[in-house]
């Protein structure tokens, strides 16, 4: 499903088909190096059955940037969109693709009547933090994890 066109050879698409999901492997592997290629399609499809959406920018038959998100509801901030993943191929960084995908998710949130978009980001991801701050995000909490 083509969502938006940015000229002849760049479009934003939602990854629905097996081919579209698989096209996102390279860009998502950069962000999540622990992923196993043979499990990627199954994992994304399982997550999609739980409400996860994967949107990507396709340029020249390649996913150059991708964003994964879902709708959540918490007591502290109500209904919101949570961004799980945002990644851009190394050679495509600095071209505004991440910002385009964030704006796309912001538009979806507005259309759905949501007033908040949230995400977590690793401490050392300074370029990502700069993007989020430039997009108007505020650092509002720390995320804690306990591995069992």
C-alpha positions in Angstrom: 0.0 0.0 0.0 1.6 3.3 -1.1 0.9 6.1 1.4 2.8 9.1 0.1 4.9 9.8 -2.9 8.0 12.0 -2.8 9.0 12.1 -6.4 9.6 9.4 -9.0 11.5 6.9 -7.0 10.7 7.5 -3.3 7.5 6.5 -1.5 6.3 5.8 2.0 4.8 2.4 2.3 3.3 0.2 5.0 5.0 -3.2 5.1 2.1 -5.6 4.8 3.2 -8.3 2.3 6.0 -10.7 3.0 8.1 -9.0 0.3 7.6 -5.5 1.9 8.5 -6.8 5.4 11.5 -8.6 4.1 12.6 -5.5 2.2 12.9 -3.8 5.7 15.4 -6.4 7.0 18.6 -4.6 6.1 17.6 -1.3 7.7 16.1 -2.9 10.8 19.2 -5.1 11.3 21.2 -1.9 11.8 19.1 -0.9 14.8 18.5 -4.4 16.1 21.7 -6.4 15.4 20.5 -9.3 17.6 17.8 -10.1 15.0 18.1 -13.4 13.1 17.2 -13.1 9.4 15.4 -16.4 9.2 13.1 -15.3 12.1 12.5 -11.6 11.0 9.4 -12.2 8.8 7.7 -14.4 11.4 8.5 -12.0 14.2 7.2 -8.9 12.4 4.0 -10.8 11.4 3.5 -11.9 15.0 4.0 -8.3 16.2 1.6 -7.1 13.5 -1.1 -9.4 14.9 -0.5 -7.5 18.2 -1.0 -4.1 16.6 2.5 -3.3 15.4 2.8 -1.3 12.2 5.9 -1.1 10.1 6.3 1.8 7.6 9.3 2.4 5.4 10.6 4.8 2.8 11.3 2.9 -0.4 13.8 4.4 -2.8 15.1 2.6 -5.9 13.5 -0.7 -4.8 15.2 -0.6 -1.4 14.0 0.3 2.1 16.2 3.2 3.1 14.5 4.1 6.4 11.8 2.3 8.5 9.7 3.1 11.6 7.7 0.6 13.7 5.0 1.7 16.0 1.8 0.7 17.8 -1.1 2.1 19.7 -1.0 1.9 23.5 -2.9 3.2 26.5 -1.4 3.9 29.9 -2.9 5.5 33.0 -0.2 8.2 33.1 -0.7 9.5 29.5 -3.8 7.9 28.1 -4.0 6.7 24.5 -0.8 7.3 22.5 1.4 6.0 19.7 4.6 4.3 20.9 7.5 4.2 18.4 9.4 0.9 18.8 11.9 1.3 16.1 13.3 4.0 13.8 16.3 3.3 11.6 18.0 4.6 8.4 20.7 2.9 6.3 24.1 4.4 7.1 24.6 5.8 3.6 21.2 7.5 3.7 21.5 9.2 7.0 21.4 13.0 7.1 18.9 13.2 4.2 15.8 13.8 6.4 14.2 10.3 6.1 13.9 9.8 9.8 12.2 13.2 10.2 9.8 12.3 7.3 8.8 9.0 9.0 8.3 10.7 12.4 6.1 13.4 10.7 4.2 10.5 9.1 3.5 8.9 12.4 2.6 12.3 13.9 0.0 12.7 11.2 -1.5 9.3 11.9 -1.7 10.1 15.6 -3.5 13.4 14.8 -5.9 11.6 12.4 -6.7 9.0 15.1 -7.3 11.7 17.7 -4.2 10.9 19.8 -2.4 13.8 21.5 0.9 12.0 22.4 3.6 10.0 20.6 6.3 8.4 22.8 9.5 6.4 22.3 12.5 5.2 24.2 16.1 5.7 23.0 19.4 4.2 24.1 21.7 6.5 26.0 24.5 6.6 23.4 22.2 7.3 20.3 23.1 11.1 20.3 22.2 11.6 16.6 18.8 10.1 17.2 18.3 12.2 20.3 19.1 15.4 18.3 16.5 14.3 15.7 13.9 13.8 18.5 14.6 17.0 20.2 14.5 18.9 16.9 11.1 17.3 16.3 9.8 18.7 19.6 10.2 15.6 21.8 11.1 16.1 25.4 13.0 13.8 27.7 10.4 12.8 30.2 11.5 9.7 31.9 14.1 6.9 32.3 13.2 3.4 31.1 14.3 0.6 33.4 14.6 -3.1 32.5 15.1 -6.2 34.6 16.3 -9.3 32.7 15.0 -12.5 34.4 
